[in-house]
């Protein structure tokens, strides 16, 4: 939980926790947009479509400004 509820900037806990999120768990969301908890410890929702993800977050009663959105690359690149 964020100890600074009125602060719109991510706190140090996100930057400490997000790199520790297990890569094997993150890869389950490859090719999708994800919504991380404010502290970076959990994925709250995911969807390939960003708008649909926003709708899911809102439907769950979460504040869009209190989650961290990220795209999980699927690792497939076309080299030209």
N, CA, C and O atoms as a GROMACS GRO file, in nm:
protein
  320
    1UNK      N    1   0.084  -0.119   0.000
    1UNK     CA    2   0.000   0.000   0.000
    1UNK      C    3   0.088   0.124   0.000
    1UNK      O    4   0.193   0.128   0.064
    2UNK      N    5   0.044   0.225  -0.072
    2UNK     CA    6   0.122   0.348  -0.081
    2UNK      C    7   0.109   0.427   0.049
    2UNK      O    8  -0.002   0.456   0.093
    3UNK      N    9   0.221   0.461   0.109
    3UNK     CA   10   0.220   0.536   0.233
    3UNK      C   11   0.197   0.685   0.209
    3UNK      O   12   0.181   0.761   0.304
    4UNK      N   13   0.196   0.726   0.082
    4UNK     CA   14   0.173   0.867   0.048
    4UNK      C   15   0.053   0.875  -0.046
    4UNK      O   16   0.071   0.897  -0.166
    5UNK      N   17  -0.069   0.858   0.004
    5UNK     CA   18  -0.186   0.848  -0.084
    5UNK      C   19  -0.214   0.972  -0.168
    5UNK      O   20  -0.280   0.962  -0.272
    6UNK      N   21  -0.166   1.088  -0.127
    6UNK     CA   22  -0.192   1.209  -0.204
    6UNK      C   23  -0.079   1.239  -0.303
    6UNK      O   24  -0.086   1.337  -0.378
    7UNK      N   25   0.022   1.156  -0.305
    7UNK     CA   26   0.137   1.177  -0.391
    7UNK      C   27   0.114   1.103  -0.523
    7UNK      O   28   0.093   0.982  -0.522
    8UNK      N   29   0.118   1.174  -0.634
    8UNK     CA   30   0.093   1.111  -0.763
    8UNK      C   31   0.220   1.053  -0.825
    8UNK      O   32   0.214   0.993  -0.932
    9UNK      N   33   0.332   1.070  -0.761
    9UNK     CA   34   0.458   1.016  -0.811
    9UNK      C   35   0.482   0.880  -0.750
    9UNK      O   36   0.453   0.857  -0.633
   10UNK      N   37   0.536   0.791  -0.830
   10UNK     CA   38   0.571   0.659  -0.780
   10UNK      C   39   0.674   0.672  -0.670
   10UNK      O   40   0.768   0.751  -0.678
   11UNK      N   41   0.656   0.592  -0.567
   11UNK     CA   42   0.751   0.592  -0.456
   11UNK      C   43   0.864   0.494  -0.479
   11UNK      O   44   0.862   0.418  -0.576
   12UNK      N   45   0.960   0.495  -0.392
   12UNK     CA   46   1.076   0.406  -0.406
   12UNK      C   47   1.039   0.258  -0.400
   12UNK      O   48   1.111   0.174  -0.453
   13UNK      N   49   0.927   0.225  -0.335
   13UNK     CA   50   0.888   0.085  -0.327
   13UNK      C   51   0.859   0.026  -0.465
   13UNK      O   52   0.889  -0.091  -0.489
   14UNK      N   53   0.802   0.104  -0.556
   14UNK     CA   54   0.777   0.053  -0.691
   14UNK      C   55   0.910   0.020  -0.758
   14UNK      O   56   0.926  -0.088  -0.816
   15UNK      N   57   1.004   0.111  -0.750
   15UNK     CA   58   1.133   0.092  -0.817
   15UNK      C   59   1.216  -0.018  -0.751
   15UNK      O   60   1.305  -0.075  -0.815
   16UNK      N   61   1.189  -0.047  -0.626
   16UNK     CA   62   1.256  -0.158  -0.559
   16UNK      C   63   1.190  -0.292  -0.595
   16UNK      O   64   1.258  -0.392  -0.613
   17UNK      N   65   1.057  -0.292  -0.604
   17UNK     CA   66   0.982  -0.417  -0.624
   17UNK      C   67   0.969  -0.459  -0.770
   17UNK      O   68   0.976  -0.578  -0.800
   18UNK      N   69   0.950  -0.365  -0.860
   18UNK     CA   70   0.923  -0.401  -0.999
   18UNK      C   71   1.033  -0.487  -1.061
   18UNK      O   72   1.002  -0.585  -1.128
   19UNK      N   73   1.162  -0.454  -1.042
   19UNK     CA   74   1.267  -0.538  -1.099
   19UNK      C   75   1.270  -0.680  -1.040
   19UNK      O   76   1.326  -0.771  -1.101
   20UNK      N   77   1.213  -0.698  -0.923
   20UNK     CA   78   1.210  -0.828  -0.857
   20UNK      C   79   1.093  -0.914  -0.903
   20UNK      O   80   1.085  -1.032  -0.868
   21UNK      N   81   1.001  -0.856  -0.983
   21UNK     CA   82   0.885  -0.933  -1.028
   21UNK      C   83   0.938  -1.049  -1.113
   21UNK      O   84   1.017  -1.028  -1.205
   22UNK      N   85   0.894  -1.172  -1.083
   22UNK     CA   86   0.949  -1.289  -1.153
   22UNK      C   87   0.927  -1.284  -1.305
   22UNK      O   88   0.815  -1.269  -1.352
   23UNK      N   89   1.036  -1.296  -1.378
   23UNK     CA   90   1.030  -1.288  -1.523
   23UNK      C   91   0.940  -1.398  -1.582
   23UNK      O   92   0.867  -1.373  -1.678
   24UNK      N   93   0.945  -1.518  -1.525
   24UNK     CA   94   0.860  -1.626  -1.577
   24UNK      C   95   0.712  -1.594  -1.561
   24UNK      O   96   0.629  -1.636  -1.642
   25UNK      N   97   0.678  -1.521  -1.456
   25UNK     CA   98   0.539  -1.478  -1.438
   25UNK      C   99   0.504  -1.369  -1.538
   25UNK      O  100   0.396  -1.370  -1.597
   26UNK      N  101   0.595  -1.275  -1.558
   26UNK     CA  102   0.573  -1.165  -1.652
   26UNK      C  103   0.556  -1.217  -1.794
   26UNK      O  104   0.474  -1.165  -1.870
   27UNK      N  105   0.633  -1.318  -1.831
   27UNK     CA  106   0.626  -1.372  -1.967
   27UNK      C  107   0.490  -1.434  -2.000
   27UNK      O  108   0.456  -1.451  -2.117
   28UNK      N  109   0.412  -1.467  -1.899
   28UNK     CA  110   0.276  -1.518  -1.921
   28UNK      C  111   0.189  -1.410  -1.988
   28UNK      O  112   0.085  -1.441  -2.046
   29UNK      N  113   0.232  -1.285  -1.978
   29UNK     CA  114   0.156  -1.172  -2.032
   29UNK      C  115   0.219  -1.116  -2.159
   29UNK      O  116   0.188  -1.004  -2.199
   30UNK      N  117   0.307  -1.191  -2.222
   30UNK     CA  118   0.376  -1.145  -2.342
   30UNK      C  119   0.275  -1.101  -2.448
   30UNK      O  120   0.178  -1.171  -2.476
   31UNK      N  121   0.300  -0.986  -2.507
   31UNK     CA  122   0.212  -0.931  -2.609
   31UNK      C  123   0.089  -0.861  -2.553
   31UNK      O  124  -0.005  -0.831  -2.627
   32UNK      N  125   0.090  -0.835  -2.422
   32UNK     CA  126  -0.025  -0.770  -2.359
   32UNK      C  127   0.018  -0.645  -2.283
   32UNK      O  128   0.135  -0.626  -2.248
   33UNK      N  129  -0.079  -0.560  -2.259
   33UNK     CA  130  -0.063  -0.447  -2.168
   33UNK      C  131  -0.101  -0.498  -2.030
   33UNK      O  132  -0.197  -0.575  -2.017
   34UNK      N  133  -0.027  -0.457  -1.928
   34UNK     CA  134  -0.058  -0.499  -1.792
   34UNK      C  135  -0.072  -0.376  -1.702
   34UNK      O  136  -0.019  -0.269  -1.730
   35UNK      N  137  -0.145  -0.396  -1.594
   35UNK     CA  138  -0.159  -0.293  -1.491
   35UNK      C  139  -0.096  -0.348  -1.364
   35UNK      O  140  -0.148  -0.442  -1.303
   36UNK      N  141   0.015  -0.289  -1.324
   36UNK     CA  142   0.083  -0.327  -1.201
   36UNK      C  143   0.024  -0.252  -1.082
   36UNK      O  144  -0.025  -0.140  -1.096
   37UNK      N  145   0.031  -0.315  -0.967
   37UNK     CA  146  -0.004  -0.246  -0.843
   37UNK      C  147   0.091  -0.129  -0.825
   37UNK      O  148   0.202  -0.129  -0.879
   38UNK      N  149   0.048  -0.030  -0.749
   38UNK     CA  150   0.125   0.092  -0.727
   38UNK      C  151   0.262   0.062  -0.666
   38UNK      O  152   0.358   0.137  -0.686
   39UNK      N  153   0.270  -0.048  -0.590
   39UNK     CA  154   0.398  -0.083  -0.527
   39UNK      C  155   0.483  -0.178  -0.612
   39UNK      O  156   0.594  -0.213  -0.573
   40UNK      N  157   0.431  -0.219  -0.730
   40UNK     CA  158   0.508  -0.300  -0.822
   40UNK      C  159   0.518  -0.447  -0.788
   40UNK      O  160   0.604  -0.517  -0.841
   41UNK      N  161   0.433  -0.496  -0.698
   41UNK     CA  162   0.442  -0.636  -0.656
   41UNK      C  163   0.345  -0.729  -0.726
   41UNK      O  164   0.364  -0.851  -0.722
   42UNK      N  165   0.240  -0.675  -0.791
   42UNK     CA  166   0.137  -0.761  -0.851
   42UNK      C  167   0.089  -0.704  -0.983
   42UNK      O  168   0.090  -0.583  -1.005
   43UNK      N  169   0.048  -0.794  -1.071
   43UNK     CA  170  -0.024  -0.754  -1.191
   43UNK      C  171  -0.172  -0.765  -1.157
   43UNK      O  172  -0.221  -0.871  -1.120
   44UNK      N  173  -0.241  -0.654  -1.171
   44UNK     CA  174  -0.382  -0.647  -1.133
   44UNK      C  175  -0.476  -0.685  -1.246
   44UNK      O  176  -0.585  -0.737  -1.221
   45UNK      N  177  -0.435  -0.661  -1.368
   45UNK     CA  178  -0.517  -0.692  -1.485
   45UNK      C  179  -0.427  -0.688  -1.608
   45UNK      O  180  -0.319  -0.628  -1.606
   46UNK      N  181  -0.473  -0.754  -1.715
   46UNK     CA  182  -0.397  -0.755  -1.839
   46UNK      C  183  -0.491  -0.773  -1.957
   46UNK      O  184  -0.599  -0.830  -1.943
   47UNK      N  185  -0.449  -0.723  -2.073
   47UNK     CA  186  -0.526  -0.741  -2.196
   47UNK      C  187  -0.437  -0.700  -2.313
   47UNK      O  188  -0.355  -0.609  -2.300
   48UNK      N  189  -0.454  -0.766  -2.428
   48UNK     CA  190  -0.378  -0.724  -2.546
   48UNK      C  191  -0.415  -0.582  -2.592
   48UNK      O  192  -0.334  -0.513  -2.652
   49UNK      N  193  -0.538  -0.540  -2.562
   49UNK     CA  194  -0.586  -0.409  -2.604
   49UNK      C  195  -0.580  -0.312  -2.486
   49UNK      O  196  -0.638  -0.338  -2.380
   50UNK      N  197  -0.511  -0.201  -2.504
   50UNK     CA  198  -0.492  -0.105  -2.395
   50UNK      C  199  -0.625  -0.048  -2.344
   50UNK      O  200  -0.644  -0.035  -2.223
   51UNK      N  201  -0.715  -0.013  -2.434
   51UNK     CA  202  -0.845   0.042  -2.393
   51UNK      C  203  -0.923  -0.061  -2.312
   51UNK      O  204  -0.985  -0.027  -2.211
   52UNK      N  205  -0.921  -0.186  -2.355
   52UNK     CA  206  -0.991  -0.291  -2.281
   52UNK      C  207  -0.930  -0.309  -2.143
   52UNK      O  208  -1.002  -0.332  -2.046
   53UNK      N  209  -0.797  -0.297  -2.133
   53UNK     CA  210  -0.732  -0.305  -2.003
   53UNK      C  211  -0.780  -0.192  -1.912
   53UNK      O  212  -0.812  -0.216  -1.796
   54UNK      N  213  -0.786  -0.069  -1.965
   54UNK     CA  214  -0.837   0.042  -1.885
   54UNK      C  215  -0.977   0.012  -1.836
   54UNK      O  216  -1.010   0.038  -1.720
   55UNK      N  217  -1.062  -0.042  -1.924
   55UNK     CA  218  -1.199  -0.076  -1.886
   55UNK      C  219  -1.201  -0.181  -1.775
   55UNK      O  220  -1.282  -0.172  -1.683
   56UNK      N  221  -1.112  -0.280  -1.784
   56UNK     CA  222  -1.104  -0.384  -1.680
   56UNK      C  223  -1.063  -0.324  -1.545
   56UNK      O  224  -1.118  -0.360  -1.441
   57UNK      N  225  -0.966  -0.234  -1.549
   57UNK     CA  226  -0.920  -0.170  -1.426
   57UNK      C  227  -1.033  -0.090  -1.363
   57UNK      O  228  -1.056  -0.096  -1.242
   58UNK      N  229  -1.104  -0.014  -1.445
   58UNK     CA  230  -1.217   0.064  -1.393
   58UNK      C  231  -1.328  -0.026  -1.340
   58UNK      O  232  -1.385   0.002  -1.235
   59UNK      N  233  -1.358  -0.135  -1.411
   59UNK     CA  234  -1.463  -0.228  -1.368
   59UNK      C  235  -1.427  -0.294  -1.235
   59UNK      O  236  -1.515  -0.331  -1.158
   60UNK      N  237  -1.299  -0.308  -1.209
   60UNK     CA  238  -1.253  -0.366  -1.082
   60UNK      C  239  -1.258  -0.263  -0.968
   60UNK      O  240  -1.227  -0.296  -0.854
   61UNK      N  241  -1.296  -0.139  -1.001
   61UNK     CA  242  -1.305  -0.035  -0.899
   61UNK      C  243  -1.172   0.029  -0.865
   61UNK      O  244  -1.158   0.094  -0.762
   62UNK      N  245  -1.074   0.011  -0.952
   62UNK     CA  246  -0.941   0.069  -0.928
   62UNK      C  247  -0.930   0.206  -0.994
   62UNK      O  248  -0.996   0.234  -1.094
   63UNK      N  249  -0.848   0.289  -0.936
   63UNK     CA  250  -0.823   0.423  -0.987
   63UNK      C  251  -0.712   0.414  -1.093
   63UNK      O  252  -0.603   0.366  -1.064
   64UNK      N  253  -0.740   0.459  -1.215
   64UNK     CA  254  -0.641   0.454  -1.322
   64UNK      C  255  -0.511   0.525  -1.286
   64UNK      O  256  -0.404   0.488  -1.336
   65UNK      N  257  -0.519   0.624  -1.200
   65UNK     CA  258  -0.399   0.698  -1.163
   65UNK      C  259  -0.320   0.630  -1.051
   65UNK      O  260  -0.215   0.680  -1.011
   66UNK      N  261  -0.369   0.518  -1.001
   66UNK     CA  262  -0.300   0.448  -0.892
   66UNK      C  263  -0.250   0.310  -0.932
   66UNK      O  264  -0.218   0.227  -0.847
   67UNK      N  265  -0.244   0.286  -1.063
   67UNK     CA  266  -0.182   0.163  -1.114
   67UNK      C  267  -0.075   0.206  -1.214
   67UNK      O  268  -0.076   0.319  -1.264
   68UNK      N  269   0.016   0.116  -1.243
   68UNK     CA  270   0.126   0.146  -1.335
   68UNK      C  271   0.107   0.058  -1.458
   68UNK      O  272   0.108  -0.065  -1.449
   69UNK      N  273   0.091   0.122  -1.572
   69UNK     CA  274   0.068   0.050  -1.697
   69UNK      C  275   0.200   0.023  -1.768
   69UNK      O  276   0.290   0.106  -1.770
   70UNK      N  277   0.208  -0.097  -1.825
   70UNK     CA  278   0.329  -0.137  -1.894
   70UNK      C  279   0.290  -0.234  -2.005
   70UNK      O  280   0.192  -0.307  -1.993
   71UNK      N  281   0.367  -0.234  -2.112
   71UNK     CA  282   0.347  -0.331  -2.219
   71UNK      C  283   0.454  -0.438  -2.205
   71UNK      O  284   0.572  -0.408  -2.189
   72UNK      N  285   0.412  -0.565  -2.211
   72UNK     CA  286   0.505  -0.676  -2.202
   72UNK      C  287   0.534  -0.724  -2.344
   72UNK      O  288   0.448  -0.782  -2.410
   73UNK      N  289   0.654  -0.699  -2.388
   73UNK     CA  290   0.695  -0.735  -2.523
   73UNK      C  291   0.694  -0.887  -2.540
   73UNK      O  292   0.729  -0.961  -2.448
   74UNK      N  293   0.653  -0.932  -2.656
   74UNK     CA  294   0.649  -1.076  -2.680
   74UNK      C  295   0.784  -1.129  -2.731
   74UNK      O  296   0.800  -1.249  -2.753
   75UNK      N  297   0.880  -1.039  -2.749
   75UNK     CA  298   1.014  -1.081  -2.789
   75UNK      C  299   1.030  -1.110  -2.937
   75UNK      O  300   1.139  -1.146  -2.981
   76UNK      N  301   0.922  -1.094  -3.015
   76UNK     CA  302   0.932  -1.120  -3.159
   76UNK      C  303   0.957  -0.988  -3.230
   76UNK      O  304   0.879  -0.894  -3.218
   77UNK      N  305   1.065  -0.983  -3.304
   77UNK     CA  306   1.099  -0.862  -3.379
   77UNK      C  307   1.122  -0.899  -3.525
   77UNK      O  308   1.173  -1.006  -3.557
   78UNK      N  309   1.083  -0.810  -3.611
   78UNK     CA  310   1.117  -0.830  -3.752
   78UNK      C  311   1.236  -0.740  -3.782
   78UNK      O  312   1.230  -0.619  -3.764
   79UNK      N  313   1.342  -0.800  -3.826
   79UNK     CA  314   1.463  -0.725  -3.859
   79UNK      C  315   1.463  -0.698  -4.010
   79UNK      O  316   1.451  -0.789  -4.092
   80UNK      N  317   1.477  -0.572  -4.043
   80UNK     CA  318   1.474  -0.532  -4.184
   80UNK      C  319   1.615  -0.504  -4.230
   80UNK      O  320   1.637  -0.469  -4.347
   0.00000   0.00000   0.00000
